[in-house]
Amino acid sequence: MANFDWHAERSDLSDLALLDRAPESEGIDLHAVRHYRLARVRAEMVRYGVDALILSDPINIRYATGTRNMQVFCQRNAPSRYLLLTASKSILFEFTGCLHLADGFDTVDEVRPASTASFVAAGPDIMKRETKWAAEMNDLITELVGAGATVGLERLNAGTALALQACGLRIVDAQQAVEMARAIKSDEEMKCIKASLRATEIGVEKLRSAIKPGLTENQLWSVLHQSVIEQNGDYCETRLLSAGQRTNPWFQETSSSLIRENELIALDTDVVGCHGYYSDFSRTFHAGPDKPNETQKTLYKVAHEQVHHNMEIIKPGLSFREYANQAWNIPEAYYDNRYYLSAHGCGMTGEYPYLYHHGDFPHAGYDGTIEPGMTLCVESYIGAAGGTEGVKLEQQLLVTRTGTELLSRFPFEDELLT
């Protein structure tokens, strides 16, 4: 990725200007991306009869407006900043002292200071704060769309939601409208996703090259995180790298455990990368110095087969139930430790839809249709219950009008496939 001489461009150092001119933005019309996403949310609001949305999830605020601010902090401290969105108005309530961060974003009509209705902000006066917050928001919504509006909420504390309802608003869940909006990507949006994936693949290659017995899992994982940050990505959402016996069962987070000779090392990237888009693919490596043993190769080949079988059946128009019925049958030895999903949507995070295994569909699955413009991650974890090691593989792809396009390009391990 090329370096950029910011010193030659000192006249405008706003967040928006820097983002739009950053190296990873080359060839991408980010103005079009932002307006496409905003239009998607508004269209789904109409579809589900929502007059106004109050978004407090920083990822959804970023989706709808392109603005970002202390994304991890705001996920933990909601509502530190929030967005009121109607059919004709976008008002961002920004964190104290941060109103300037939205300068230049024409997806935001107005920026106001946020009033945080949380216990840590208000202490024992929380109910008064919630009531005041709700009354002011109700007045604004009534001014914009009329009394008794249907308002979609997400990630607000219960007292705030109850106070809004007491004002006479009809409260509904915002998740459906927002998730359905995010599910379908534009061609320009796909350029952002590919930029994020290419940057993450650079980081994974650095991680792969750094593997050597004697490193801790934390030391190895930090190679990826450093690379993501230096390429203007955001953060790794999880710490899913483990080695040896800690690869089975899955979901053991990165630790100070030492990587030993000839162990498997399993990684799920889960990177919120360039432009805030999720790069989500999984790979499993071998620490060496010897060749992988036959058990390790068998695990890898089985996981590889599962991923590729399920990728091949994905096509536009296929229902979620049909996918589950056609998906690869997990051998009994590995069934108990299976990954909890067969595939899932992917955009700025993991998102709608969830595609379930055949055996899980009756009690967990729901139906829907795989559509062009969806980006999906096809998952596999293969590790026997009580086994010593496991293999995690995953591929990210785009559903097109005629089939699929592979998005994640990082190679598989030939020595584990032969």
Sequence and secondary structure as in RCSB ss.txt:
>XXXX:A:sequence
MANFDWHAERSDLSDLALLDRAPESEGIDLHAVRHYRLARVRAEMVRYGVDALILSDPINIRYATGTRNMQVFCQ
RNAPSRYLLLTASKSILFEFTGCLHLADGFDTVDEVRPASTASFVAAGPDIMKRETKWAAEMNDLITELVGAGAT
VGLERLNAGTALALQACGLRIVDAQQAVEMARAIKSDEEMKCIKASLRATEIGVEKLRSAIKPGLTENQLWSVLH
QSVIEQNGDYCETRLLSAGQRTNPWFQETSSSLIRENELIALDTDVVGCHGYYSDFSRTFHAGPDKPNETQKTLY
KVAHEQVHHNMEIIKPGLSFREYANQAWNIPEAYYDNRYYLSAHGCGMTGEYPYLYHHGDFPHAGYDGTIEPGMT
LCVESYIGAAGGTEGVKLEQQLLVTRTGTELLSRFPFEDELLT
>XXXX:A:secstr
     GGGGTT   HHHHHHHSGGGTT  HHHHHHHHHHHHHHHHHHTT SEEEE  HHHHHHHH   SSHHHHH
HS SSSEEEEESS EEEEE TT GGGGTT TT SEEEE    SHHHHGGGHHHHHHHHHHHHHHHHHHHH TT E
EEE S  HHHHHHHHHTT EEEESHHHHHHHHTS  HHHHHHHHHHHHHHHHHHHHHHHH  TT BHHHHHHHHH
HHHHHTT  EES   EEEGGGGSSS     S B  TT EEEEE  EE GGG EE  EEEEE  SS   HHHHHHH
HHHHHHHHHHHHH  TT BHHHHHHHS    HHHHTT  S SEEEESSSEEEEEE  TTTHHHH    B  TT E
EEEEEEE  TT S  EEEEEEEEE SSSEEE       HHHH 
